[in-house]
Amino acid sequence: MERIRTSVRQASFTRPANTTNYTAKDAMGAGSAAGDCIMEFPPALAAAGKTGKIISARLWKDDTGVTNDGFTIYLYQDTPAADPDDNAAPSTEFVAIADVGAYIGKVVFNTTGIVLAGGVFYEGDATIEPSGGIPFHSKDQHGRIFGILTAVAAYNPASAEVFTVTLEIQE
């Protein structure tokens, strides 16, 4: 009998201390230095050369504002060549030619977030692309996954808002 292992991995960032609005497809992150908009999730697989599948995703933001909230995270199995700045529209889509081999899929967190006292919680498992889960292959001993979070529409952020993405991974 094959044993299925499931694990949970999280990555977070605190956006800059400003309230500059995002426009559709703007990258979101900690700032404009190299790598500030690339989220790195801890190792996801037990060993190099193994395969896994992202079966669900959740997003938490620590502010309760929901004006035009909707987010997409683009996921990669290697550090993406796309390195956008916070609040800047990409010069190309987030799946650049250089990232074709690393790109594994995306998750859309739509505007049906659950507003709680300390923030908003979004489920993304019904909108995982490809459907049924996002398969990936561990290319190194770390089995890391990387992501770039983007605004779906014009989003009105809170100053120094914290975003946390949680991935459930099946091995």
C-alpha positions in Angstrom: 0.0 0.0 0.0 1.4 3.4 -1.0 1.6 5.9 1.7 0.6 9.5 0.9 2.3 12.2 2.9 0.7 15.6 3.3 2.5 18.7 4.6 1.8 22.4 4.9 4.2 25.2 3.9 3.8 29.0 4.5 5.5 32.1 3.2 4.7 35.7 4.3 5.7 39.3 3.5 4.9 42.7 4.9 4.2 45.2 2.2 5.7 48.8 2.4 4.3 51.3 4.9 2.2 53.2 2.4 -1.3 53.0 1.0 -0.4 53.4 -2.7 -3.2 51.6 -4.7 -2.3 48.6 -6.8 -3.6 48.3 -10.4 -4.6 45.1 -12.1 -1.7 42.6 -12.3 0.6 44.7 -10.1 3.1 42.6 -8.2 2.8 42.7 -4.4 5.7 42.3 -2.0 8.0 43.8 0.6 9.5 46.5 -1.6 11.5 47.2 -4.7 14.9 45.5 -3.9 15.8 42.3 -5.8 13.7 39.4 -4.7 11.3 41.5 -2.5 8.3 40.2 -4.5 9.3 36.6 -4.7 7.9 34.4 -1.9 10.0 31.4 -0.9 8.2 28.5 0.7 10.2 26.1 3.0 11.3 22.7 1.5 8.2 20.9 0.4 9.4 17.3 -0.3 11.3 14.8 1.7 14.1 14.3 -0.9 15.5 15.5 -4.2 14.1 13.9 -7.3 10.6 13.4 -5.7 7.4 14.7 -7.0 4.5 16.4 -5.2 1.2 18.1 -5.8 -0.2 21.3 -4.3 -3.7 20.3 -3.4 -5.0 23.5 -1.7 -4.0 27.0 -1.0 -5.1 29.7 1.5 -4.3 33.4 1.8 -4.5 35.5 5.0 -4.1 39.3 5.1 -4.0 41.1 8.4 -6.2 44.0 7.5 -10.0 43.8 7.1 -10.3 46.1 4.1 -11.8 44.3 1.1 -12.1 47.0 -1.5 -11.4 45.3 -4.9 -9.6 42.4 -3.1 -8.7 39.6 -5.3 -5.3 38.0 -5.7 -3.4 35.5 -7.8 -0.2 33.7 -6.9 2.0 32.4 -9.7 4.0 29.3 -8.5 7.4 28.1 -9.6 9.6 25.1 -8.8 12.8 27.2 -9.3 13.5 30.8 -8.4 11.6 32.7 -11.2 13.6 35.0 -13.5 10.7 37.5 -13.3 11.6 39.8 -10.4 9.0 42.5 -10.2 9.0 45.5 -7.9 6.1 46.0 -5.4 3.2 48.0 -6.9 4.7 47.8 -10.4 3.0 46.3 -13.4 5.2 43.5 -15.0 6.9 44.3 -18.3 5.7 40.8 -19.4 3.3 38.2 -17.9 4.7 36.4 -14.9 5.4 33.4 -17.0 8.3 34.8 -19.0 10.2 32.7 -21.5 13.0 32.3 -19.0 10.5 30.8 -16.5 8.7 28.3 -18.7 10.6 25.4 -17.2 10.1 26.6 -13.6 6.4 27.6 -13.8 4.1 25.0 -12.3 0.7 26.8 -12.0 -1.3 29.5 -10.3 -4.0 29.9 -7.7 -6.6 32.6 -7.8 -8.0 34.0 -4.5 -11.2 35.7 -5.5 -13.2 38.3 -3.5 -15.1 35.8 -1.4 -12.8 36.2 1.6 -14.0 35.7 5.1 -13.7 38.9 7.1 -12.6 38.2 10.7 -11.7 40.6 13.5 -8.0 40.6 12.7 -7.9 40.2 8.9 -9.4 38.4 5.9 -9.0 34.7 5.0 -9.3 33.4 1.4 -9.6 29.8 0.2 -8.0 29.1 -3.2 -8.3 25.3 -3.6 -11.4 25.6 -5.9 -9.5 27.8 -8.3 -6.1 26.0 -8.6 -4.9 25.8 -12.2 -4.3 23.1 -13.3 -7.4 21.6 -11.7 -7.0 18.7 -9.4 -3.8 20.0 -8.0 -0.5 21.5 -9.2 2.2 18.8 -9.8 5.8 19.7 -9.4 9.2 18.0 -9.3 12.0 18.6 -6.7 14.9 19.8 -8.8 17.3 20.1 -5.8 17.8 18.8 -2.3 15.5 21.6 -1.0 12.3 21.0 -3.0 11.4 24.6 -2.6 8.5 26.4 -4.2 8.5 30.1 -5.1 5.6 32.4 -5.7 4.7 35.9 -6.9 1.5 37.4 -5.5 -0.4 39.9 -7.7 -3.5 42.0 -7.4 -6.3 40.9 -9.7 -7.8 44.4 -9.9 -7.2 47.9 -8.5 -6.6 47.0 -4.8 -6.6 49.5 -2.0 -4.0 48.2 0.6 -3.4 49.0 4.2 -0.1 50.4 5.2 2.4 47.6 6.2 -0.2 45.0 5.5 1.0 41.4 6.1 0.1 38.6 3.6 0.6 34.9 4.3 0.1 32.2 1.8 -0.3 28.6 3.0 0.1 25.6 0.6 -1.0 22.1 1.3 1.3 19.7 -0.5 0.8 16.0 -1.1 3.8 13.7 -1.7 
